[in-house]
Amino acid sequence: MTEAELSLFLEASVRLGIPLALAALGETISERSGVINIGLEGSIIAGALGGALGALAFGSAGLGVLTGAAAGMLVAAVFAAFAVGLGADQIITGTAVTLGGLGMTGAVYQARFGATGTELSLPTLQALPLPFLERIPLVGSALFAQAPTAYVAYVLAPMLWYWLFRTPAGLELRAVGEAPDAAKAAGVRVRRVRFLATLVGGVLAGVAGAHLALAHAGTFAENMSAGKGFIAIAVVVLGRWNPLLVLGAALFFGAASALQFFLQALGFDLPYQLFLALPYLLTLAALGGWVGRARAPAALAIPWESE
Protein backbone atom coordinates (compact mmCIF):
# COMPACT_ATOMS: atom_id res chain seq x y z
CA MET A 1 0.00 0.00 0.00
CA THR A 2 1.51 3.33 -1.08
CA GLU A 3 1.39 6.44 1.09
CA ALA A 4 -1.35 7.91 -1.11
CA GLU A 5 -3.43 4.74 -0.83
CA LEU A 6 -2.93 4.64 2.92
CA SER A 7 -4.04 8.26 3.19
CA LEU A 8 -7.20 7.53 1.20
CA PHE A 9 -7.84 4.47 3.37
CA LEU A 10 -7.57 6.55 6.55
CA GLU A 11 -9.86 9.24 5.14
CA ALA A 12 -12.47 6.61 4.31
CA SER A 13 -12.08 5.06 7.77
CA VAL A 14 -12.85 8.34 9.50
CA ARG A 15 -15.68 9.19 7.12
CA LEU A 16 -17.36 5.83 7.74
CA GLY A 17 -16.68 5.89 11.47
CA ILE A 18 -18.04 9.34 12.33
CA PRO A 19 -21.80 8.54 12.17
CA LEU A 20 -21.16 5.48 14.33
CA ALA A 21 -19.16 7.60 16.77
CA LEU A 22 -21.92 10.19 17.13
CA ALA A 23 -24.63 7.60 17.70
CA ALA A 24 -22.45 5.50 20.02
CA LEU A 25 -21.44 8.47 22.19
CA GLY A 26 -25.11 9.23 22.78
CA GLU A 27 -25.85 5.58 23.48
CA THR A 28 -22.98 5.53 25.99
CA ILE A 29 -24.76 8.18 28.06
CA SER A 30 -28.04 6.28 27.79
CA GLU A 31 -26.52 2.94 28.79
CA ARG A 32 -24.57 4.48 31.65
CA SER A 33 -27.97 5.44 33.09
CA GLY A 34 -29.19 1.85 32.77
CA VAL A 35 -31.17 2.22 29.52
CA ILE A 36 -30.20 0.26 26.41
CA ASN A 37 -31.94 1.95 23.49
CA ILE A 38 -32.43 -0.73 20.85
CA GLY A 39 -34.53 1.90 19.08
CA LEU A 40 -31.35 3.79 18.18
CA GLU A 41 -31.77 2.70 14.56
CA GLY A 42 -35.14 4.46 14.48
CA SER A 43 -33.56 7.71 15.72
CA ILE A 44 -30.81 7.49 13.10
CA ILE A 45 -33.18 7.01 10.16
CA ALA A 46 -35.49 9.72 11.52
CA GLY A 47 -32.48 12.02 11.80
CA ALA A 48 -31.53 11.27 8.20
CA LEU A 49 -35.00 12.11 6.90
CA GLY A 50 -35.37 15.08 9.23
CA GLY A 51 -31.99 16.39 8.13
CA ALA A 52 -32.90 16.00 4.46
CA LEU A 53 -36.29 17.69 4.83
CA GLY A 54 -34.84 20.45 6.99
CA ALA A 55 -32.03 21.15 4.55
CA LEU A 56 -34.54 21.33 1.69
CA ALA A 57 -36.93 23.57 3.63
CA PHE A 58 -34.32 26.02 4.95
CA GLY A 59 -31.75 25.70 2.18
CA SER A 60 -29.05 25.11 4.79
CA ALA A 61 -27.23 21.90 5.72
CA GLY A 62 -26.49 23.31 9.18
CA LEU A 63 -30.18 23.82 9.92
CA GLY A 64 -30.78 20.39 8.44
CA VAL A 65 -28.52 18.90 11.11
CA LEU A 66 -30.59 20.66 13.79
CA THR A 67 -33.87 19.32 12.39
CA GLY A 68 -32.28 15.87 12.19
CA ALA A 69 -31.29 16.14 15.87
CA ALA A 70 -34.87 17.12 16.75
CA ALA A 71 -36.26 14.16 14.80
CA GLY A 72 -33.90 11.76 16.54
CA MET A 73 -34.86 13.17 19.93
CA LEU A 74 -38.57 12.78 19.14
CA VAL A 75 -38.15 9.08 18.38
CA ALA A 76 -36.08 8.63 21.56
CA ALA A 77 -38.81 10.39 23.55
CA VAL A 78 -41.35 7.81 22.35
CA PHE A 79 -39.01 5.02 23.45
CA ALA A 80 -38.34 6.69 26.82
CA ALA A 81 -42.04 7.24 27.49
CA PHE A 82 -42.63 3.49 27.41
CA ALA A 83 -39.30 2.06 28.59
CA VAL A 84 -38.57 4.62 31.32
CA GLY A 85 -41.94 6.16 32.11
CA LEU A 86 -44.00 2.96 32.06
CA GLY A 87 -41.23 0.47 32.83
CA ALA A 88 -41.81 -1.56 29.65
CA ASP A 89 -39.23 -4.08 28.50
CA GLN A 90 -36.44 -2.08 26.87
CA ILE A 91 -35.56 -4.66 24.22
CA ILE A 92 -39.12 -5.16 23.02
CA THR A 93 -39.88 -1.44 23.13
CA GLY A 94 -36.69 -0.58 21.26
CA THR A 95 -37.40 -3.17 18.59
CA ALA A 96 -40.88 -1.74 18.09
CA VAL A 97 -39.51 1.81 17.90
CA THR A 98 -36.93 0.76 15.32
CA LEU A 99 -39.51 -0.95 13.12
CA GLY A 100 -41.86 2.00 13.54
CA GLY A 101 -39.12 4.49 12.68
CA LEU A 102 -38.14 2.62 9.53
CA GLY A 103 -41.77 2.32 8.44
CA MET A 104 -42.72 5.90 9.29
CA THR A 105 -39.76 7.46 7.50
CA GLY A 106 -40.52 5.35 4.42
CA ALA A 107 -44.15 6.46 4.48
CA VAL A 108 -43.25 10.15 4.92
CA TYR A 109 -40.64 9.95 2.17
CA GLN A 110 -43.10 8.39 -0.28
CA ALA A 111 -45.84 10.85 0.68
CA ARG A 112 -43.49 13.77 0.07
CA PHE A 113 -41.68 12.53 -3.04
CA GLY A 114 -44.01 9.96 -4.59
CA ALA A 115 -44.61 6.22 -4.33
CA THR A 116 -41.36 5.38 -6.08
CA GLY A 117 -39.36 8.16 -4.44
CA THR A 118 -37.06 10.51 -6.27
CA GLU A 119 -33.42 11.44 -6.37
CA LEU A 120 -32.89 14.28 -3.89
CA SER A 121 -30.37 17.03 -4.37
CA LEU A 122 -29.61 18.39 -0.91
CA PRO A 123 -27.47 21.20 0.46
CA THR A 124 -24.53 19.27 1.84
CA LEU A 125 -22.06 19.63 4.68
CA GLN A 126 -18.80 20.46 2.96
CA ALA A 127 -15.43 19.39 4.34
CA LEU A 128 -13.94 22.03 6.64
CA PRO A 129 -10.15 21.65 6.63
CA LEU A 130 -8.48 22.92 9.81
CA PRO A 131 -5.47 25.15 9.08
CA PHE A 132 -2.10 23.63 9.91
CA LEU A 133 -3.62 20.45 11.33
CA GLU A 134 -4.66 19.18 7.90
CA ARG A 135 -1.00 19.36 6.85
CA ILE A 136 0.12 16.75 9.36
CA PRO A 137 1.68 13.95 7.31
CA LEU A 138 -0.53 10.96 6.57
CA VAL A 139 -3.25 11.55 9.20
CA GLY A 140 -3.83 15.28 8.71
CA SER A 141 -6.22 15.06 5.78
CA ALA A 142 -7.94 12.01 7.27
CA LEU A 143 -8.72 13.60 10.63
CA PHE A 144 -8.80 17.32 9.97
CA ALA A 145 -10.37 17.74 6.52
CA GLN A 146 -13.78 16.36 7.42
CA ALA A 147 -17.32 17.70 7.74
CA PRO A 148 -18.03 19.85 10.84
CA THR A 149 -19.96 16.99 12.45
CA ALA A 150 -16.71 15.02 12.64
CA TYR A 151 -15.20 17.72 14.83
CA VAL A 152 -18.28 17.55 17.03
CA ALA A 153 -17.43 13.89 17.71
CA TYR A 154 -13.77 14.72 18.39
CA VAL A 155 -14.67 17.39 20.95
CA LEU A 156 -17.63 15.57 22.45
CA ALA A 157 -15.73 12.40 23.41
CA PRO A 158 -13.32 14.04 25.89
CA MET A 159 -16.06 16.36 27.17
CA LEU A 160 -18.36 13.44 27.92
CA TRP A 161 -15.50 11.53 29.54
CA TYR A 162 -14.78 14.46 31.86
CA TRP A 163 -18.48 14.94 32.63
CA LEU A 164 -19.06 11.24 33.37
CA PHE A 165 -16.02 10.65 35.58
CA ARG A 166 -15.14 14.04 37.03
CA THR A 167 -18.42 15.81 37.85
CA PRO A 168 -21.20 15.24 40.41
CA ALA A 169 -23.82 15.07 37.66
CA GLY A 170 -21.83 12.33 35.92
CA LEU A 171 -21.55 10.44 39.20
CA GLU A 172 -25.34 10.63 39.60
CA LEU A 173 -25.84 9.25 36.10
CA ARG A 174 -23.49 6.34 36.74
CA ALA A 175 -25.11 5.67 40.09
CA VAL A 176 -28.51 5.42 38.42
CA GLY A 177 -27.10 2.85 36.00
CA GLU A 178 -25.42 0.82 38.74
CA ALA A 179 -27.79 0.96 41.72
CA PRO A 180 -30.95 2.98 41.09
CA ASP A 181 -32.44 2.23 44.52
CA ALA A 182 -29.32 3.53 46.24
CA ALA A 183 -29.28 6.55 43.94
CA LYS A 184 -32.89 7.31 44.87
CA ALA A 185 -32.05 7.02 48.56
CA ALA A 186 -29.33 9.63 47.98
CA GLY A 187 -31.89 12.01 46.49
CA VAL A 188 -31.35 11.36 42.77
CA ARG A 189 -34.48 11.44 40.57
CA VAL A 190 -33.89 8.17 38.77
CA ARG A 191 -36.57 8.36 36.08
CA ARG A 192 -35.72 11.97 35.26
CA VAL A 193 -32.02 11.12 34.82
CA ARG A 194 -32.80 8.12 32.65
CA PHE A 195 -35.31 10.04 30.53
CA LEU A 196 -32.88 12.90 29.88
CA ALA A 197 -30.01 10.49 29.15
CA THR A 198 -32.19 8.70 26.58
CA LEU A 199 -33.09 12.02 24.95
CA VAL A 200 -29.40 12.93 24.69
CA GLY A 201 -28.78 9.61 22.98
CA GLY A 202 -31.62 10.35 20.55
CA VAL A 203 -30.26 13.80 19.74
CA LEU A 204 -26.81 12.44 18.86
CA ALA A 205 -28.34 9.57 16.88
CA GLY A 206 -30.35 12.17 14.95
CA VAL A 207 -27.15 14.11 14.24
CA ALA A 208 -25.56 10.86 13.05
CA GLY A 209 -28.49 10.32 10.67
CA ALA A 210 -28.29 13.88 9.40
CA HIS A 211 -24.57 13.36 8.82
CA LEU A 212 -25.37 10.29 6.72
CA ALA A 213 -27.79 12.26 4.54
CA LEU A 214 -25.97 15.60 4.32
CA ALA A 215 -22.27 14.77 4.57
CA HIS A 216 -21.94 11.13 3.57
CA ALA A 217 -24.55 10.43 0.87
CA GLY A 218 -25.82 13.87 -0.14
CA THR A 219 -29.33 12.43 -0.42
CA PHE A 220 -31.91 10.39 1.47
CA ALA A 221 -32.95 6.83 0.70
CA GLU A 222 -35.27 4.51 2.56
CA ASN A 223 -33.50 2.29 5.09
CA MET A 224 -30.23 4.14 4.51
CA SER A 225 -29.30 3.68 8.17
CA ALA A 226 -28.52 0.05 7.18
CA GLY A 227 -28.25 -1.31 10.72
CA LYS A 228 -25.94 1.42 12.01
CA GLY A 229 -27.98 1.76 15.18
CA PHE A 230 -27.28 -1.85 16.12
CA ILE A 231 -23.64 -1.48 15.15
CA ALA A 232 -23.38 1.63 17.36
CA ILE A 233 -24.64 -0.41 20.32
CA ALA A 234 -21.88 -2.95 19.65
CA VAL A 235 -19.39 -0.06 19.43
CA VAL A 236 -20.43 1.05 22.94
CA VAL A 237 -19.66 -2.42 24.27
CA LEU A 238 -16.39 -2.52 22.35
CA GLY A 239 -15.51 0.87 23.87
CA ARG A 240 -16.32 -0.41 27.38
CA TRP A 241 -18.82 2.40 28.06
CA ASN A 242 -15.96 4.94 28.05
CA PRO A 243 -16.50 7.87 25.63
CA LEU A 244 -12.83 8.07 24.61
CA LEU A 245 -12.62 4.36 23.90
CA VAL A 246 -16.00 4.46 22.16
CA LEU A 247 -14.67 7.07 19.71
CA GLY A 248 -11.68 4.82 19.01
CA ALA A 249 -13.94 1.78 18.59
CA ALA A 250 -16.12 3.64 16.10
CA LEU A 251 -13.07 4.60 14.04
CA PHE A 252 -11.92 0.97 14.22
CA PHE A 253 -15.21 -0.18 12.74
CA GLY A 254 -14.94 2.57 10.12
CA ALA A 255 -11.49 1.22 9.23
CA ALA A 256 -12.88 -2.31 8.96
CA SER A 257 -15.57 -1.06 6.59
CA ALA A 258 -13.02 0.89 4.55
CA LEU A 259 -10.80 -2.21 4.37
CA GLN A 260 -13.71 -4.07 2.82
CA PHE A 261 -13.86 -1.59 -0.08
CA PHE A 262 -10.07 -1.47 -0.39
CA LEU A 263 -9.77 -5.26 -0.72
CA GLN A 264 -12.56 -5.34 -3.30
CA ALA A 265 -10.78 -2.61 -5.29
CA LEU A 266 -7.61 -4.72 -5.32
CA GLY A 267 -9.54 -7.37 -7.23
CA PHE A 268 -9.26 -10.36 -4.89
CA ASP A 269 -11.05 -13.32 -6.44
CA LEU A 270 -13.28 -14.03 -3.44
CA PRO A 271 -17.07 -13.93 -2.94
CA TYR A 272 -18.15 -10.34 -2.34
CA GLN A 273 -20.25 -11.51 0.64
CA LEU A 274 -17.01 -12.26 2.46
CA PHE A 275 -15.91 -8.64 2.05
CA LEU A 276 -19.30 -7.42 3.27
CA ALA A 277 -18.99 -9.60 6.37
CA LEU A 278 -15.41 -8.51 7.12
CA PRO A 279 -16.23 -5.49 9.35
CA TYR A 280 -18.59 -7.57 11.45
CA LEU A 281 -16.14 -10.45 11.75
CA LEU A 282 -13.38 -8.10 12.89
CA THR A 283 -15.73 -6.48 15.40
CA LEU A 284 -16.78 -9.87 16.80
CA ALA A 285 -13.13 -10.82 17.13
CA ALA A 286 -12.39 -7.57 18.96
CA LEU A 287 -15.40 -8.00 21.23
CA GLY A 288 -14.38 -11.55 22.06
CA GLY A 289 -10.83 -10.58 22.97
CA TRP A 290 -11.43 -7.24 24.65
CA VAL A 291 -14.84 -6.92 26.26
CA GLY A 292 -14.42 -9.94 28.50
CA ARG A 293 -12.49 -7.69 30.87
CA ALA A 294 -15.22 -5.02 30.89
CA ARG A 295 -18.38 -4.89 32.98
CA ALA A 296 -21.65 -3.36 31.85
CA PRO A 297 -23.62 -1.08 34.18
CA ALA A 298 -25.24 -3.38 36.71
CA ALA A 299 -28.79 -2.11 36.13
CA LEU A 300 -28.56 -2.00 32.34
CA ALA A 301 -31.85 -2.99 30.64
CA ILE A 302 -33.51 -3.68 34.02
CA PRO A 303 -36.78 -1.71 34.42
CA TRP A 304 -36.91 0.37 37.60
CA GLU A 305 -40.28 0.09 39.24
CA SER A 306 -39.77 1.87 42.56
CA GLU A 307 -41.79 4.98 43.22
Backbone hydrogen bonds, N-H to C=O, Kabsch-Sander energy under -0.5 kcal/mol:
donor,donor_aa,acceptor,acceptor_aa,energy
6,L,2,T,-2.6
7,S,3,E,-2.3
8,L,4,A,-2.2
9,F,5,E,-2.3
10,L,6,L,-2.4
11,E,7,S,-2.3
12,A,8,L,-2.4
13,S,9,F,-2.2
14,V,10,L,-2.3
15,R,11,E,-2.4
16,L,12,A,-2.5
17,G,13,S,-1.5
18,I,14,V,-1.9
21,A,17,G,-2.4
22,L,18,I,-2.6
23,A,19,P,-2.1
24,A,20,L,-2.8
25,L,21,A,-2.4
26,G,22,L,-1.6
27,E,23,A,-2.2
28,T,24,A,-2.0
29,I,25,L,-1.4
30,S,26,G,-1.9
31,E,27,E,-3.1
32,R,28,T,-2.2
33,S,29,I,-0.9
33,S,30,S,-0.8
34,G,31,E,-1.5
35,V,30,S,-2.1
36,I,34,G,-0.5
37,N,35,V,-0.7
38,I,36,I,-1.3
40,L,37,N,-1.5
41,E,38,I,-0.8
42,G,39,G,-0.6
43,S,39,G,-1.5
44,I,40,L,-2.2
45,I,41,E,-2.4
46,A,42,G,-2.0
47,G,43,S,-2.3
48,A,44,I,-2.1
49,L,45,I,-2.2
50,G,46,A,-3.2
51,G,47,G,-2.6
52,A,48,A,-2.1
53,L,49,L,-2.9
54,G,50,G,-2.6
55,A,51,G,-2.5
56,L,52,A,-2.1
57,A,53,L,-2.5
58,F,54,G,-2.7
59,G,55,A,-1.6
64,G,60,S,-1.6
65,V,61,A,-1.9
66,L,62,G,-1.4
67,T,63,L,-2.3
68,G,64,G,-2.3
69,A,65,V,-2.4
70,A,66,L,-2.1
71,A,67,T,-2.3
72,G,68,G,-2.4
73,M,69,A,-2.2
74,L,70,A,-2.1
75,V,71,A,-1.9
76,A,72,G,-2.0
77,A,73,M,-2.3
78,V,74,L,-1.6
79,F,75,V,-1.9
80,A,76,A,-3.0
81,A,77,A,-2.2
82,F,78,V,-1.3
83,A,79,F,-3.1
84,V,80,A,-2.0
85,G,80,A,-2.4
86,L,81,A,-0.7
88,A,82,F,-2.6
93,T,89,D,-2.4
94,G,90,Q,-2.4
95,T,91,I,-2.3
96,A,92,I,-2.2
97,V,93,T,-2.4
98,T,94,G,-2.4
99,L,95,T,-2.4
100,G,96,A,-2.6
101,G,97,V,-2.8
102,L,98,T,-2.5
103,G,99,L,-2.3
104,M,100,G,-3.0
105,T,101,G,-2.3
106,G,102,L,-1.6
107,A,103,G,-2.2
108,V,104,M,-2.8
109,Y,105,T,-2.6
110,Q,106,G,-2.3
111,A,107,A,-2.3
112,R,108,V,-2.1
113,F,109,Y,-2.6
114,G,110,Q,-1.8
117,G,114,G,-1.1
120,L,118,T,-0.5
122,L,120,L,-0.6
122,L,218,G,-1.2
125,L,214,L,-2.3
126,Q,124,T,-0.8
128,L,146,Q,-3.0
130,L,144,F,-2.5
133,L,131,P,-2.6
134,E,130,L,-2.3
135,R,132,F,-1.2
136,I,133,L,-1.6
139,V,137,P,-2.8
140,G,136,I,-1.8
143,L,139,V,-2.6
144,F,140,G,-2.7
145,A,141,S,-0.6
150,A,147,A,-1.9
151,Y,147,A,-0.8
152,V,148,P,-1.4
153,A,149,T,-1.5
154,Y,150,A,-2.0
155,V,151,Y,-2.4
156,L,152,V,-2.7
157,A,153,A,-2.0
159,M,155,V,-1.6
160,L,156,L,-3.1
161,W,157,A,-2.1
162,Y,158,P,-2.5
163,W,159,M,-2.5
164,L,160,L,-2.9
165,F,161,W,-2.3
166,R,162,Y,-2.0
167,T,163,W,-0.8
170,G,163,W,-0.6
171,L,167,T,-2.0
172,E,168,P,-2.3
173,L,169,A,-2.1
174,R,170,G,-2.3
175,A,171,L,-2.4
176,V,172,E,-2.2
177,G,32,R,-0.6
177,G,173,L,-1.5
178,E,174,R,-1.3
179,A,175,A,-3.1
183,A,179,A,-2.4
184,K,180,P,-2.5
185,A,181,D,-2.1
186,A,182,A,-1.3
187,G,184,K,-1.9
188,V,183,A,-2.5
190,V,188,V,-1.2
193,V,189,R,-2.4
194,R,190,V,-2.6
195,F,191,R,-2.7
196,L,192,R,-2.5
197,A,193,V,-2.4
198,T,194,R,-2.2
199,L,195,F,-2.0
200,V,196,L,-2.3
201,G,197,A,-2.0
202,G,198,T,-2.0
203,V,199,L,-2.5
204,L,200,V,-2.2
205,A,201,G,-2.0
206,G,202,G,-2.4
207,V,203,V,-2.1
208,A,204,L,-2.2
209,G,205,A,-2.3
210,A,206,G,-2.6
211,H,207,V,-2.4
212,L,208,A,-2.0
213,A,209,G,-2.0
214,L,210,A,-3.0
215,A,211,H,-2.4
216,H,211,H,-2.2
217,A,212,L,-2.9
218,G,213,A,-0.8
224,M,221,A,-1.6
226,A,223,N,-1.4
228,K,225,S,-2.1
231,I,227,G,-2.0
232,A,228,K,-2.5
233,I,229,G,-1.5
234,A,230,F,-1.7
235,V,231,I,-2.3
236,V,232,A,-1.9
237,V,233,I,-1.6
238,L,234,A,-2.7
239,G,235,V,-2.4
240,R,237,V,-1.6
241,W,236,V,-2.2
242,N,239,G,-1.5
246,V,242,N,-2.8
247,L,243,P,-2.0
248,G,244,L,-1.7
249,A,245,L,-2.6
250,A,246,V,-2.4
251,L,247,L,-2.0
252,F,248,G,-2.0
253,F,249,A,-2.3
254,G,250,A,-2.3
255,A,251,L,-2.3
256,A,252,F,-2.2
257,S,253,F,-2.3
258,A,254,G,-2.5
259,L,255,A,-2.5
260,Q,256,A,-1.4
261,F,257,S,-1.4
262,F,258,A,-2.4
263,L,259,L,-2.8
264,Q,260,Q,-1.8
265,A,261,F,-2.3
266,L,262,F,-1.3
267,G,264,Q,-1.4
268,F,263,L,-1.2
270,L,268,F,-2.0
274,L,271,P,-1.4
275,F,271,P,-0.8
276,L,272,Y,-2.0
277,A,273,Q,-1.9
278,L,274,L,-0.9
281,L,277,A,-2.4
282,L,278,L,-2.6
283,T,279,P,-2.0
284,L,280,Y,-2.5
285,A,281,L,-2.2
286,A,282,L,-2.3
287,L,283,T,-2.9
288,G,284,L,-2.6
289,G,285,A,-1.7
290,W,286,A,-1.4
291,V,287,L,-1.5
293,R,290,W,-1.3
294,A,291,V,-2.3
299,A,177,G,-2.8
300,L,297,P,-1.9
301,A,34,G,-1.8
302,I,299,A,-1.9
305,E,303,P,-0.6
